[in-house]
Amino acid sequence: MVCACRTPPAPELDRAGESSVASPPAAGSAPQLQGQPACAKPLDVDRLLKDLRGASGGQSSEAQINALLESAGLPKLNSSTLAVTDEAWRLADSKLQEVKIKAKGQQSLLVLRFDLGAVAFAARIALLEHEGTTRCLLSDAMSQGNFGFSCPGDNKPPIEIEPRRVVSADWDSLLVTVRSGKCDSRPGWQGADHSLQLWTYQAGELSSLMTFVTYAAHYTPPAPPLKVAKHRVEFVGDAPKEILVHSDIECRPSPLHPPKSKCMEKHFDARFSYQDGKYDVSPTSAP
């Protein structure tokens, strides 16, 4: 059956093992807006991007990038837990996309992805409110990382965000796809942990409603993964939409696996329904 455990929303770089298929955010972790005036934190996006590109890749890039992020009101990068001394953070990708995440006004989403060589990536994500020609920072709650890169790679970006009318027919929710894992030359496990996060703006705050694991496979080279978990997420009906999760556990035995390795293939489905500001697993879910 599907576990809806009270766990953090996504697996991070140093996390091996299996993840729950779906989980709501940890208790008490809903991001809070501070009730500040709409333009308490104006953000000059063009200037920030220019300065970040100039600071990327150098020996002191982390300190320079962090100074720029802090001045913009965004969380700093932190490589201290990664035990990496010969790589530097660089701005690998940036995107400014229009969204309608509130019933009124204009909003946009600034997504900044930073790479630390082939070891890790992190994303700093700003929800911006438009006040005339000025963009004002509303929330940085969707910022992500540090994550390792998915292994093997599938030529898709490590993080993508898609606006979609899920909770309301009048404004967007945000689907955040994170393709993480561990795929570098350091010893230990390799593999992939992909997830889909559902965010929405309700009751005056940007909230993470659910995180669904969409793909998980871990292995220790040279043996390939013995077990691969695939979970397909489907949004159905009118808003607020129901969420269907179709799960398959596949076994891929190999002579390189230990003789007593065990794996059992199975399929199960789960249904999640929205009520009172959150998604809960439906009693109709079946293993």
BAKOLLO-55987 format. One record per residue (C-alpha): residue number from 0; residue in three letters; x, y, z. Coordinates in Angstrom, 2 decimals, padded with zeros to 5 digits, always signed. Layout:
<mifis>
{mifi NUM; "ala"; {X; Y; Z}},
...
</mifis>
This chain:
<mifis>
{mifi 0; "met"; {+000.00; +000.00; +000.00}},
{mifi 1; "val"; {+001.04; +003.61; -000.38}},
{mifi 2; "cys"; {+002.71; +005.21; +002.61}},
{mifi 3; "ala"; {+001.68; +008.80; +003.38}},
{mifi 4; "cys"; {+004.33; +009.36; +006.01}},
{mifi 5; "arg"; {+005.20; +012.65; +007.71}},
{mifi 6; "thr"; {+008.59; +013.03; +006.07}},
{mifi 7; "pro"; {+010.51; +015.88; +004.40}},
{mifi 8; "pro"; {+009.43; +016.43; +000.81}},
{mifi 9; "ala"; {+012.35; +015.00; -001.18}},
{mifi 10; "pro"; {+015.43; +012.75; -000.85}},
{mifi 11; "glu"; {+018.72; +014.65; -000.58}},
{mifi 12; "leu"; {+022.24; +013.86; -001.77}},
{mifi 13; "asp"; {+023.45; +011.68; +001.09}},
{mifi 14; "arg"; {+020.25; +009.67; +001.38}},
{mifi 15; "ala"; {+020.40; +006.07; +000.18}},
{mifi 16; "gly"; {+017.66; +003.46; +000.32}},
{mifi 17; "glu"; {+014.00; +003.63; -000.56}},
{mifi 18; "ser"; {+011.60; +006.53; -000.27}},
{mifi 19; "ser"; {+007.90; +006.59; +000.46}},
{mifi 20; "val"; {+005.71; +006.74; -002.62}},
{mifi 21; "ala"; {+003.96; +009.85; -001.35}},
{mifi 22; "ser"; {+004.28; +012.11; +001.64}},
{mifi 23; "pro"; {+002.80; +015.38; +002.88}},
{mifi 24; "pro"; {+005.20; +018.01; +004.24}},
{mifi 25; "ala"; {+006.57; +017.54; +007.74}},
{mifi 26; "ala"; {+004.34; +018.76; +010.56}},
{mifi 27; "gly"; {+004.83; +022.44; +011.22}},
{mifi 28; "ser"; {+006.95; +022.93; +008.09}},
{mifi 29; "ala"; {+004.49; +024.88; +005.93}},
{mifi 30; "pro"; {+006.32; +027.97; +004.64}},
{mifi 31; "gln"; {+005.11; +031.18; +006.17}},
{mifi 32; "leu"; {+004.82; +034.55; +004.53}},
{mifi 33; "gln"; {+005.63; +037.31; +006.96}},
{mifi 34; "gly"; {+002.66; +039.58; +006.36}},
{mifi 35; "gln"; {+005.02; +042.20; +004.95}},
{mifi 36; "pro"; {+004.08; +044.87; +002.41}},
{mifi 37; "ala"; {+004.04; +043.52; -001.13}},
{mifi 38; "cys"; {+007.21; +045.37; -002.11}},
{mifi 39; "ala"; {+009.27; +045.05; +001.05}},
{mifi 40; "lys"; {+011.80; +043.03; -001.01}},
{mifi 41; "pro"; {+012.11; +044.40; -004.57}},
{mifi 42; "leu"; {+014.25; +042.20; -006.83}},
{mifi 43; "asp"; {+016.17; +043.39; -009.88}},
{mifi 44; "val"; {+016.21; +040.11; -011.81}},
{mifi 45; "asp"; {+018.41; +041.28; -014.71}},
{mifi 46; "arg"; {+021.07; +042.71; -012.38}},
{mifi 47; "leu"; {+021.03; +039.60; -010.18}},
{mifi 48; "leu"; {+021.52; +037.27; -013.16}},
{mifi 49; "lys"; {+024.37; +039.37; -014.55}},
{mifi 50; "asp"; {+026.16; +039.42; -011.18}},
{mifi 51; "leu"; {+025.64; +035.68; -010.59}},
{mifi 52; "arg"; {+027.12; +034.80; -013.97}},
{mifi 53; "gly"; {+030.14; +036.96; -013.18}},
{mifi 54; "ala"; {+030.65; +035.27; -009.81}},
{mifi 55; "ser"; {+030.29; +031.65; -011.03}},
{mifi 56; "gly"; {+033.09; +029.13; -011.26}},
{mifi 57; "gly"; {+035.89; +030.94; -009.45}},
{mifi 58; "gln"; {+037.83; +029.82; -006.39}},
{mifi 59; "ser"; {+035.74; +032.04; -004.12}},
{mifi 60; "ser"; {+032.52; +031.61; -006.08}},
{mifi 61; "glu"; {+030.50; +030.24; -003.15}},
{mifi 62; "ala"; {+031.14; +033.30; -001.00}},
{mifi 63; "gln"; {+030.46; +035.69; -003.89}},
{mifi 64; "ile"; {+027.29; +033.87; -004.97}},
{mifi 65; "asn"; {+026.05; +033.71; -001.36}},
{mifi 66; "ala"; {+026.53; +037.44; -000.92}},
{mifi 67; "leu"; {+024.38; +038.05; -004.00}},
{mifi 68; "leu"; {+021.73; +035.53; -002.92}},
{mifi 69; "glu"; {+021.57; +037.03; +000.56}},
{mifi 70; "ser"; {+021.14; +040.54; -000.82}},
{mifi 71; "ala"; {+018.26; +039.24; -002.94}},
{mifi 72; "gly"; {+016.61; +037.60; +000.08}},
{mifi 73; "leu"; {+017.34; +034.04; -001.07}},
{mifi 74; "pro"; {+018.94; +031.15; +000.88}},
{mifi 75; "lys"; {+022.70; +030.69; +000.63}},
{mifi 76; "leu"; {+024.45; +027.72; -000.96}},
{mifi 77; "asn"; {+026.32; +025.35; +001.34}},
{mifi 78; "ser"; {+028.92; +022.82; +000.21}},
{mifi 79; "ser"; {+030.35; +022.16; +003.68}},
{mifi 80; "thr"; {+028.56; +018.80; +004.05}},
{mifi 81; "leu"; {+029.60; +017.51; +000.62}},
{mifi 82; "ala"; {+033.33; +016.95; +001.29}},
{mifi 83; "val"; {+034.23; +018.51; -002.08}},
{mifi 84; "thr"; {+037.33; +020.69; -002.32}},
{mifi 85; "asp"; {+038.13; +020.81; -006.05}},
{mifi 86; "glu"; {+034.81; +022.00; -007.45}},
{mifi 87; "ala"; {+033.14; +025.42; -007.48}},
{mifi 88; "trp"; {+029.49; +026.41; -007.68}},
{mifi 89; "arg"; {+028.36; +027.94; -010.95}},
{mifi 90; "leu"; {+025.04; +029.24; -012.23}},
{mifi 91; "ala"; {+024.11; +026.42; -014.61}},
{mifi 92; "asp"; {+020.63; +027.53; -015.62}},
{mifi 93; "ser"; {+018.17; +030.34; -015.00}},
{mifi 94; "lys"; {+014.54; +030.79; -015.99}},
{mifi 95; "leu"; {+011.94; +033.47; -015.39}},
{mifi 96; "gln"; {+008.44; +032.21; -016.11}},
{mifi 97; "glu"; {+005.05; +033.84; -015.73}},
{mifi 98; "val"; {+002.59; +032.06; -013.41}},
{mifi 99; "lys"; {-000.81; +032.83; -011.99}},
{mifi 100; "ile"; {-000.51; +031.39; -008.53}},
{mifi 101; "lys"; {-002.91; +033.83; -006.86}},
{mifi 102; "ala"; {-006.45; +034.80; -007.79}},
{mifi 103; "lys"; {-005.44; +038.45; -008.17}},
{mifi 104; "gly"; {-002.39; +040.28; -009.45}},
{mifi 105; "gln"; {+000.54; +039.12; -011.57}},
{mifi 106; "gln"; {+003.21; +036.69; -010.43}},
{mifi 107; "ser"; {+006.35; +035.14; -011.88}},
{mifi 108; "leu"; {+008.78; +032.46; -010.82}},
{mifi 109; "leu"; {+012.56; +032.88; -010.93}},
{mifi 110; "val"; {+014.38; +029.53; -010.98}},
{mifi 111; "leu"; {+018.17; +029.51; -010.47}},
{mifi 112; "arg"; {+020.02; +026.19; -010.68}},
{mifi 113; "phe"; {+023.57; +025.97; -009.39}},
{mifi 114; "asp"; {+025.86; +023.01; -010.12}},
{mifi 115; "leu"; {+028.84; +021.90; -008.04}},
{mifi 116; "gly"; {+030.75; +020.05; -010.74}},
{mifi 117; "ala"; {+029.25; +016.58; -011.26}},
{mifi 118; "val"; {+028.61; +016.14; -007.53}},
{mifi 119; "ala"; {+025.55; +018.18; -006.64}},
{mifi 120; "phe"; {+023.00; +020.74; -007.71}},
{mifi 121; "ala"; {+020.84; +023.18; -005.80}},
{mifi 122; "ala"; {+017.99; +025.45; -006.84}},
{mifi 123; "arg"; {+017.03; +028.84; -005.51}},
{mifi 124; "ile"; {+013.44; +029.61; -006.44}},
{mifi 125; "ala"; {+011.74; +032.97; -005.92}},
{mifi 126; "leu"; {+008.01; +033.58; -006.18}},
{mifi 127; "leu"; {+007.66; +037.20; -007.31}},
{mifi 128; "glu"; {+004.67; +039.57; -007.19}},
{mifi 129; "his"; {+004.50; +042.32; -009.81}},
{mifi 130; "glu"; {+003.96; +045.87; -008.59}},
{mifi 131; "gly"; {+004.03; +047.99; -011.74}},
{mifi 132; "thr"; {+007.48; +047.43; -013.27}},
{mifi 133; "thr"; {+008.89; +046.15; -009.97}},
{mifi 134; "arg"; {+009.09; +042.49; -008.99}},
{mifi 135; "cys"; {+008.77; +041.84; -005.27}},
{mifi 136; "leu"; {+009.87; +038.69; -003.45}},
{mifi 137; "leu"; {+006.92; +036.89; -001.88}},
{mifi 138; "ser"; {+008.48; +033.53; -000.97}},
{mifi 139; "asp"; {+011.62; +031.46; -001.38}},
{mifi 140; "ala"; {+010.02; +028.34; +000.14}},
{mifi 141; "met"; {+010.43; +026.24; -003.02}},
{mifi 142; "ser"; {+014.23; +026.46; -002.96}},
{mifi 143; "gln"; {+015.80; +022.98; -003.23}},
{mifi 144; "gly"; {+019.04; +021.09; -002.48}},
{mifi 145; "asn"; {+021.67; +019.93; -002.11}},
{mifi 146; "phe"; {+020.92; +016.96; -004.39}},
{mifi 147; "gly"; {+023.18; +014.60; -006.28}},
{mifi 148; "phe"; {+022.64; +013.98; -009.98}},
{mifi 149; "ser"; {+020.47; +011.11; -011.17}},
{mifi 150; "cys"; {+022.35; +008.02; -012.36}},
{mifi 151; "pro"; {+022.16; +007.06; -015.10}},
{mifi 152; "gly"; {+021.33; +010.42; -016.62}},
{mifi 153; "asp"; {+018.44; +010.69; -019.08}},
{mifi 154; "asn"; {+019.40; +014.02; -020.68}},
{mifi 155; "lys"; {+016.60; +015.75; -018.82}},
{mifi 156; "pro"; {+017.18; +018.73; -016.50}},
{mifi 157; "pro"; {+017.61; +017.96; -012.78}},
{mifi 158; "ile"; {+014.69; +020.23; -011.88}},
{mifi 159; "glu"; {+011.63; +021.42; -013.81}},
{mifi 160; "ile"; {+008.55; +023.40; -012.75}},
{mifi 161; "glu"; {+005.20; +023.20; -014.52}},
{mifi 162; "pro"; {+002.18; +025.42; -013.68}},
{mifi 163; "arg"; {-001.08; +023.44; -013.75}},
{mifi 164; "arg"; {-004.62; +024.02; -012.52}},
{mifi 165; "val"; {-004.84; +021.29; -009.87}},
{mifi 166; "val"; {-006.31; +022.71; -006.65}},
{mifi 167; "ser"; {-008.23; +025.56; -008.31}},
{mifi 168; "ala"; {-009.61; +026.14; -011.79}},
{mifi 169; "asp"; {-008.80; +029.86; -011.40}},
{mifi 170; "trp"; {-005.09; +029.83; -010.55}},
{mifi 171; "asp"; {-002.04; +027.62; -010.94}},
{mifi 172; "ser"; {-000.56; +025.04; -008.68}},
{mifi 173; "leu"; {+003.10; +024.22; -009.29}},
{mifi 174; "leu"; {+004.45; +020.76; -010.12}},
{mifi 175; "val"; {+008.16; +020.51; -009.26}},
{mifi 176; "thr"; {+010.00; +017.55; -010.80}},
{mifi 177; "val"; {+013.34; +016.76; -009.14}},
{mifi 178; "arg"; {+015.62; +014.16; -010.76}},
{mifi 179; "ser"; {+018.23; +013.45; -008.13}},
{mifi 180; "gly"; {+020.44; +010.56; -007.07}},
{mifi 181; "lys"; {+024.17; +009.86; -006.93}},
{mifi 182; "cys"; {+026.28; +009.53; -010.07}},
{mifi 183; "asp"; {+029.88; +010.55; -009.44}},
{mifi 184; "ser"; {+033.26; +008.91; -008.90}},
{mifi 185; "arg"; {+033.01; +008.76; -005.12}},
{mifi 186; "pro"; {+032.70; +005.25; -003.64}},
{mifi 187; "gly"; {+029.40; +003.80; -002.43}},
{mifi 188; "trp"; {+025.94; +003.45; -003.87}},
{mifi 189; "gln"; {+024.82; +004.90; -007.17}},
{mifi 190; "gly"; {+021.32; +005.42; -008.47}},
{mifi 191; "ala"; {+018.31; +007.66; -008.88}},
{mifi 192; "asp"; {+015.58; +009.20; -006.71}},
{mifi 193; "his"; {+013.06; +011.15; -008.76}},
{mifi 194; "ser"; {+010.12; +012.98; -007.21}},
{mifi 195; "leu"; {+007.16; +015.18; -008.06}},
{mifi 196; "gln"; {+006.21; +017.91; -005.60}},
{mifi 197; "leu"; {+002.84; +019.67; -005.56}},
{mifi 198; "trp"; {+002.84; +023.27; -004.35}},
{mifi 199; "thr"; {-000.05; +025.74; -004.17}},
{mifi 200; "tyr"; {-000.83; +029.16; -002.75}},
{mifi 201; "gln"; {-003.66; +029.03; -000.24}},
{mifi 202; "ala"; {-004.64; +030.78; +002.99}},
{mifi 203; "gly"; {-002.08; +033.50; +002.26}},
{mifi 204; "glu"; {+000.96; +031.25; +001.97}},
{mifi 205; "leu"; {+002.86; +029.06; -000.48}},
{mifi 206; "ser"; {+002.47; +025.47; +000.70}},
{mifi 207; "ser"; {+003.85; +022.07; -000.22}},
{mifi 208; "leu"; {+000.86; +019.73; -000.31}},
{mifi 209; "met"; {+002.41; +016.42; -001.36}},
{mifi 210; "thr"; {+005.60; +014.81; -002.65}},
{mifi 211; "phe"; {+005.41; +011.68; -004.80}},
{mifi 212; "val"; {+008.38; +009.45; -005.52}},
{mifi 213; "thr"; {+008.21; +008.74; -009.27}},
{mifi 214; "tyr"; {+011.34; +006.61; -009.77}},
{mifi 215; "ala"; {+013.79; +004.93; -007.42}},
{mifi 216; "ala"; {+016.68; +002.59; -008.13}},
{mifi 217; "his"; {+019.84; +002.06; -006.09}},
{mifi 218; "tyr"; {+022.82; -000.18; -006.73}},
{mifi 219; "thr"; {+026.46; -000.73; -005.86}},
{mifi 220; "pro"; {+028.65; -001.06; -008.96}},
{mifi 221; "pro"; {+029.40; -003.24; -010.79}},
{mifi 222; "ala"; {+026.03; -004.86; -009.99}},
{mifi 223; "pro"; {+023.02; -003.16; -011.64}},
{mifi 224; "pro"; {+019.86; -002.30; -009.68}},
{mifi 225; "leu"; {+018.03; -005.39; -008.43}},
{mifi 226; "lys"; {+014.77; -003.50; -007.78}},
{mifi 227; "val"; {+013.33; -000.54; -009.67}},
{mifi 228; "ala"; {+010.27; +001.34; -008.38}},
{mifi 229; "lys"; {+008.20; +003.33; -010.86}},
{mifi 230; "his"; {+005.24; +005.50; -009.83}},
{mifi 231; "arg"; {+003.08; +007.29; -012.41}},
{mifi 232; "val"; {+001.12; +010.28; -011.09}},
{mifi 233; "glu"; {-002.17; +011.24; -012.76}},
{mifi 234; "phe"; {-004.43; +014.24; -012.07}},
{mifi 235; "val"; {-008.09; +013.56; -012.86}},
{mifi 236; "gly"; {-011.46; +015.31; -012.75}},
{mifi 237; "asp"; {-012.33; +018.93; -012.11}},
{mifi 238; "ala"; {-010.39; +021.12; -009.69}},
{mifi 239; "pro"; {-009.65; +020.33; -006.99}},
{mifi 240; "lys"; {-008.44; +017.30; -008.93}},
{mifi 241; "glu"; {-008.03; +013.83; -007.51}},
{mifi 242; "ile"; {-004.57; +012.31; -007.73}},
{mifi 243; "leu"; {-004.04; +008.73; -008.86}},
{mifi 244; "val"; {-000.68; +007.01; -008.32}},
{mifi 245; "his"; {+000.03; +003.83; -010.29}},
{mifi 246; "ser"; {+003.00; +001.95; -008.83}},
{mifi 247; "asp"; {+005.11; -000.90; -010.18}},
{mifi 248; "ile"; {+008.02; -002.69; -008.52}},
{mifi 249; "glu"; {+010.21; -004.39; -011.13}},
{mifi 250; "cys"; {+012.88; -007.01; -010.39}},
{mifi 251; "arg"; {+016.02; -007.17; -012.50}},
{mifi 252; "pro"; {+018.15; -010.07; -011.16}},
{mifi 253; "ser"; {+021.72; -010.38; -012.37}},
{mifi 254; "pro"; {+024.57; -012.85; -011.76}},
{mifi 255; "leu"; {+026.39; -009.91; -010.18}},
{mifi 256; "his"; {+023.87; -009.76; -007.30}},
{mifi 257; "pro"; {+024.55; -011.74; -004.11}},
{mifi 258; "pro"; {+022.94; -015.23; -004.22}},
{mifi 259; "lys"; {+020.44; -014.45; -001.45}},
{mifi 260; "ser"; {+019.21; -011.17; -002.92}},
{mifi 261; "lys"; {+015.42; -010.95; -002.78}},
{mifi 262; "cys"; {+012.91; -008.99; -004.82}},
{mifi 263; "met"; {+009.17; -009.36; -005.35}},
{mifi 264; "glu"; {+007.40; -007.72; -008.26}},
{mifi 265; "lys"; {+004.08; -006.03; -007.55}},
{mifi 266; "his"; {+001.62; -003.41; -008.75}},
{mifi 267; "phe"; {-000.63; -001.19; -006.66}},
{mifi 268; "asp"; {-002.72; +001.95; -007.07}},
{mifi 269; "ala"; {-003.57; +004.78; -004.71}},
{mifi 270; "arg"; {-006.03; +007.65; -004.85}},
{mifi 271; "phe"; {-005.64; +010.98; -003.04}},
{mifi 272; "ser"; {-008.50; +013.43; -002.53}},
{mifi 273; "tyr"; {-008.36; +017.12; -001.61}},
{mifi 274; "gln"; {-010.28; +018.30; +001.43}},
{mifi 275; "asp"; {-009.80; +021.06; +004.01}},
{mifi 276; "gly"; {-006.64; +022.39; +002.37}},
{mifi 277; "lys"; {-004.77; +019.10; +002.03}},
{mifi 278; "tyr"; {-004.61; +015.80; +000.16}},
{mifi 279; "asp"; {-005.29; +012.54; +002.00}},
{mifi 280; "val"; {-005.17; +008.98; +000.76}},
{mifi 281; "ser"; {-008.62; +007.72; -000.18}},
{mifi 282; "pro"; {-010.14; +004.63; +001.45}},
{mifi 283; "thr"; {-010.62; +003.27; -002.08}},
{mifi 284; "ser"; {-006.85; +002.89; -002.54}},
{mifi 285; "ala"; {-005.94; -000.74; -003.10}},
{mifi 286; "pro"; {-002.66; -002.68; -002.95}},
</mifis>
